[in-house]
Amino acid sequence: MNEIQRKFLLSADIKRWLDKQTFTLEKTEKFYVKSKNDTVCYYIKTFPDTYVEVMIDKEGEEAVLNVTEKDYLLQRQKHLGRKVVKKAYTVTIDEEVFVFYEYLKKLKGLYLLESYFSAEKEMRESKTIETLQSFVLKEIDKDEKYMDQSLALSAKPMEYDLNKFFEKIDAYEAANLFFWQVPRRMYVRDGVTLILYKNLRLIHHYQVQYQRKHFSATLHRLRVLLRRTATLLETFPSLFNPNVHRFCVSLLMRYHEETKILRYLYFLEELCGTKEDATLSLHSELKSITSEEEKAVVQMLFDKPFKQLIQIMTRELYEEGYHQGKTLEKEVKKVVRTHLKEFELLLVKTKIAWDEDLLAKLYNSIDSLQTLVEDFYHILGEKEIKILVEELNILLKPLREYRNCKERESVLFSMKEQSENKSLNIKPLICDYTNELKAKIENALKLLRTSNFHI
């Protein structure tokens, strides 16, 4: 009895070898249908006219039932995913059994081999296996994406070396990493992983750069990357370990929030130098507070928790336990469409009235969309993305400026409250055009409520 099974992915050249062999040929069509919880149900047609239903319970026990052609065709109309059509060439050589599968229709071009042996020694010494090595692309004994259920319900198997992509990202100068694009034909877990890996490299780069020179632009880029990385994790939570996911998102957003005040202090200090009516005491106060906040931020970025965050995220990217056989292109389009629907629902709410809380939700929604658009614009379609970005910017630009004005006021009032100089005049740095921005936001909301967003 042949108890040992080996499975291989083959090149199309195997047809040349098969043509010279004696084989039995069988053609089948297989599809899956919806079933009750913890069960799997599929149907198989063996050409020309044999039809069976197979039910697998949660213990893995199979129940096979012959069905009529009418029942088969009725269920065929309700099939999930794709129908798996294949030819099986069975070759027996010296009591060794080899089954070659040639897939047809939507899986055309895929060739697999299942070989059966009665003992380990027989398998190791097999002359046929040795002969077939020139056609073998790789062993796939434990590769679930080549199982019939995956072939029916998931993406057509894709072959690439993920480590090669990691190496390509490492080969880039950090400053040029923004121009790196994730390949289109890729599984969603791998594609998101590569974007996150790129982000981690950039976060490390700007963290080090900020330590050397405390430039406001460097801090701003670091904060943008913290937010974008958290957004990407939040958008694809099922791809990662839940505990790691929660920890990383929480810490990324904490660092983003705790560096916010310094970002505004840098801006206010620069703005103060351009205002003629700004007093020296105001400039001095800003400089003093900025210096104190700078020390705290530098300490925070180089403390142990930040290093642990980078290490934990990097380890998670190399884990393979959360692989999903779904294409990057399909899943990215799906999540963008979901975000757009949520954004449209928020727009509907603004028809009655809007407040600061609703504006914050709108801004976060656009911010999430912007992250996905910037990382995957070449996958979503450059023309479609250009139109979408132009529409979103109608609201984003005045909304961002309005939020900046409110945050600046908050920082300034907090600074005055804590200052020993109770007569400190912060008025020169307070926005005096928030009403104009509100009017622009209102007009933008009216315009966008009439739009239909398509991806």
N, C-alpha and C positions, 0 to 999 in steps of 0.2 A: 504494500500500500504506500503510495506517495504522500508523505506527511509534511515534507519540507517544501516551502514555496518561496520563490524569489521573484521579484517584480522589477522590470527595467523600462526606462523610456528609450525608444529607438528612433533612429533617423529613417527618413522615407526610403533610403537605399535598401532597406530590408526586403523590399518587394523583389529585388533582383535575386536575392538568395532564396526567397520563398518559391519563385517560379521554377526553381530546379528541384524542389522537394515534392514528396508525396504527402498530401494533406487531406483532411476532411474539412469542409467549409460549412459554416452556419451563420446566417444573418439574423440579427435580432433588433427590435425596437423596444426601448424601455422609457417609461416616464413615471414621475411621482405625482401623487395627488394629496390634497389635504387629508389629515387623519386626526384622530383624537389625541389628547395629551399623552406623551410618552410612547407613542406608537408611530411606526413608519409604514406607509402603504405605497406600493408601486405595481405597475402592470408591465408584462413582457409579452411581446408578440415574437414568436419564432417563425420565420417565413417558411412556408407560405401561409399556414393557417392554424397555428397553435397559439392559444391565448391563455395566460394565467394571471391571477392576482396573488400578490405576496404581501402578507401582513407580518410585521416584526413587533413583538411586544417589548415592554421596558426591560425584560430579562434577556432579550436577544433571541427569543425563540421564534422560529419562522412557521407560518401557516400558509401553505400553498393551495390555491383553489383554481381549478379549471373554469374558465368563463367563456361565454359565447362571443362571437365577433361583434354582435350588436352591443353587448355590455361594454366590451373593450372600446369600441368607437365612441360610446356615450361618455365614458370616463376620459377618453383622449381629449375631448373638447374642454375638459376642466384641468388639464395638466398644469403643473407648476414648472417654471423655468423652461428648460429646453428638453426636447426628446433626444435621447441618446441612441443613435443608430450606429451599429458597428458590424463588421464581419469578423468572425473568429476562425482562424486557420489553425487546426490542431495537427501538430507534427510529432510523431513518436519515433525516436532514434535510440536503439539499444535500451529499450524499456524506460527511457527518460521521456517525459511528456512536456511539450512546449506549445503554449497557446499564444498565437500572435493576433493582436486586435488592431484592426484598421478602422478608425472612426470616420464617419461620413457626415454629410449635411453641415451643421454649424460647427462641428468639431473636426472637420476635414483637415488632414495634415498631421493628426495625432496618431502615433503608433506605439503600442505597449506590448510587452512580453511578460507572460507568467510562465515560469518553469517549475516543474514538480519533480522531487527526488525522494527516494525512500530512506536515504541516510546522508549525514553530513559529509562523509568521505566521498560518496558518490557525487555529491554536488561539487566538492573541491576538485575532483579529478575529471570532471566532465569535459570531454573534448569539444562537444558542441558549444558549451558556454564559452570556451576559449575561442572558438571560431567566430562566435557572434560578437565578441568584444569590439570589433571594428565598427559595429552598427550601434553599440550602446552609448547613449548620451549620458545617462546616470542611473544609479540604482534608486528606486522609489518605493522600497518596502514599507517605509513608515510615512510616506508623503501622502497626506489625506486628500490633497487637491486632485489626485488622480483616481480617487474612488468614484464609482458611478453616481453616488448621491451628490458629490461635489461637482462633478462634471455636468449634472443636470441642473443643479440649483445655484451654482456659483459661477464665477468668471471662467472663461477658457484658460487653462493653465498657461502661465507666463514664465519664461525662463530668463533669469538674470542673476548676477552675483551682487547682492546687496553690499557686501564688503568693498567691492570696487567703487561703488558710489560714495561710501564713507571716505575712501581714499581720495577720490576726486575733490570732495569738499575740503579735506585736510590740505590738499595741494594748492588751494586758492589762498591768495593773500586776503586777510580778513576784510580789508577795505573793499575788495572786489566781490565779496560773497553775496552782496545784494543782487548781483546780476546772475547768480546761479539759479537755474530752473529745474524743478523736479521733472523727470521724464513723464510723458503722458501715459504710456502703457505700463502700468504698475499696479500692484495691489494697494488698497487704500492704507493698510497699516504701514506698509513700507514707505509709501509716498509721504504720509504725515510724519513718520519717523525721520525721514531725511530732512524735511523742513525744520523739525524741532532740533535736530542735530546741528543744522546750519545756524539756527537761532542761538543755541548754546555756545557755539564758537564765537559768535558776535557779542553775546553777553559778556563772555570772558574777556574778549578784546577791549570792549568799552569800559569794563570794570577796571582793567589794568591801566588803560589810557587815562581814565579819570583820576586814578591815584597819582599818576605822574603830573598831570596838569589839570587843575580844577576848572575845566572849560564848561560853560553852560550848555553848549551844543553837544558835548560828549555825554553829559548827564541826560539831556533830552533824548538822545538816541538810545541810551541804556534803558530809560523808562519806557520808551516805545516798544522795545524788544521784550521787556518784562510783560507788558500788557498783551502784546501779540502772541507771545508764547502761552500765556494763560488762556487767551481766547481760543487758540488752536486746541489746547487740551480740553477745554469746556465744550468745544464743538464736536469732538470725537471721543467722548468718555468711554465708550464700549471697547476701544482699542487697547486700553491700558488697565493695569491692576488697579482696582477701585481705591485701595488704601493709598497707593503711591499717587494716584490721580488727585485725590482730595488734598493730600499733603502739599503737593507741588503747586496746585492752583492757589491754595490758601496762602502759601508763602510768597509766591510770585506777586499776588495782588497786595499782600502786606508791604513788600518792598516798593511796589509801585506807589502805594499810598504814602508811605513814610518818606519818600523822596520828593513828594509833590510840593511841599512848602519851600524847599530849597530851590526847586525849579522856578517858582514864582518870585522868590527873593532875588535870584539872578536877573530876572526880567525887570523887576521894579528898580533894582540898582542901576541897570542900564538906562531905564526910562527916566530915572531921577536926574541923570546927567544931561538930559535933553530938555528939561523943563526949567525955564527961566525963573519961575516963581517958587521953585523948590528950594528950601532952606538948607544951609550947611548942616544944621542939626538933624534934619530928616535924612540926608545922605549919610551922615556919620552913624546914625542909628541903624540904618539899613546895612551898612558895611559891617557893623559890629555883630548884628544878629545873623547875617549871612555867614560870617566867619565861624560862629558857634555852631550853626546848623551844618555847615560844611564838615566840621570835625566829627559830628555825630553820624553823618551819612557815610563818610569814609570808614569810620570804625565799624558801622553796621555792614557795609559791603565786604569787609575783609574779616568779619567774625566767622566763627565756625559754622553757624546755621546756613549762611549763604554758600559756603563751600560744600556743605552736605547736600544742599538743594541741587547743585550742579552734578555732584557725584551720583545721587539717587536717580535723577532724571536720565543721566547718561547710561547707567546700568539698565534702566527700564527700556531704553531704546534697543538694547541688544537682546531683550527677552523675546522669545518666540511663542510663548504660551497663549497669546491673545490674537493669533493670526486669523484673519477673516478673508475668505475667498471672494472678495468683492473688488471691482475695479475702482481705482482712484477717480477716474473721470466721472463715473456714474454716481459715486457717493458724494463727491464735491458738488456736483450739480444738484443733487438731492438736498444737501444741507443748505446750499445757497437759496434754493427755492423755498425751503422751510423758513429761513430767516426773512425772506422777502414777504412771505405771507404774514409773519408776526409783525413785521414793520407796517404792512398795510392795515392790520388790525389796530395798531397804535395810532395811525393816521386817522382812522375812522373816529376814534375817541376824541381827537382834537376838534372835531366838527362842533361838538357841544361846548367844550371849554378845555383849556389846558393850563396846567400849573407847573411848578418847578419839578415835581416828582415825575410827571409825564414827559417833560422835556428831557429829564435825565434818562428815562427809559428809551426815548427816541435816539438820544445821542449814543447810548450803549449799543443799541441795535445797529445804527449806521457804522459804529466803530468795529463791531464784529464783522459786518459785511465787508468793510474796507480791508480788514485783515485777510479774509478769504479771497477777495478780489486781487489783492497785491501778490499773494503767494501763488494763486492758481489762475491768473488772467489768461495765460496761454492755453490752458485746458478748457476754460469756460468759453473762450472765443473773444478775441481782441476787439472785434467790432461791437459785439453785444456789451462787453464790459465798458467800452468807451461811452456808449449811450447811457448805461446805468450810472456810471460815475458822474457824468454831467448832470443827470437828474438829481442824484443824491446830494451833489455839491450845492444845489440851489438852497437846500436846508442846512447842510453841514457847515458851510462857511459862516453865516450869521449866528448859528447855534453855538459853534465853537467859540466865536468871539464873545458872545453873550456869557457863556460859561466862564471864560477867562476873566471877564470883567467882574463877575460875582466872586470868583476865587480870589482875585486880587484884592477886592474889598474886604473879604474875610481875613486875609493875611494882614492887611493894613490895620484894620480895627483891632485884631488880636495883638499886633505889635504895639499900637498906641496904649491899649489897656495894660500891657505888661511893662511899658516904658516908665522910667523914673521921671521923664520930662512930660508932665501932664498937659503942657501946652503945645505938644508936638503937632504940627500942621501936616496932615496927610492928604488934605484936599487936592493938591496938584496932581496926585497919582490916582485919584478916584475917577472912574469912567463917568463922563458926563453925557454919554450918548446911548444909554441902555434902552431908552424909550424908542429910539430910532431902530435899534436892533430887534426889539420886540415887534415892531411894525414889519420889519423884513421877514422875521420868523413867521408871522401871521400870513403874510403874502405867499411865502414859500409853502406853508402847510396847505393853503387853498389850492395852489398849483399842483402839488404832489397828490392831493386827494383825487384829482381827476386823471392821474397817470396809471398806466398798467405796466408793471415791471415784468420783463421776460428774460429768461436765461435758458 
